[in-house]
Amino acid sequence: MNKKQKVLKAKKLTTFNKKNLNNWMNLTKKERYNLSKQDSINYMDRRKLLLDEIRTEYKKISRKNSERKIKKK
């Protein structure tokens, strides 16, 4: 295999599961490292977005609660 084929092969594997275990193990160490690094980056991005959503929801809820308390007084 030449480098171009290996790169194309690496791009096809987007996730690790039982079905593609053999394909995953056939990759070179560097390719596996790069794929896992990319997965890690994607995970962190999704986590940051989710945390931002949670924070904004919490702010909305806390504002509503504080407005209700002010109206009750």
Secondary structure by P-SEA (a helix, b strand, c coil): ccaaaaaaaaaacccccccaaaaaaaccaaaaaaaaaaaaaaaaaaaaaaaaaaaaaaaaaaaaaaaaaaaac
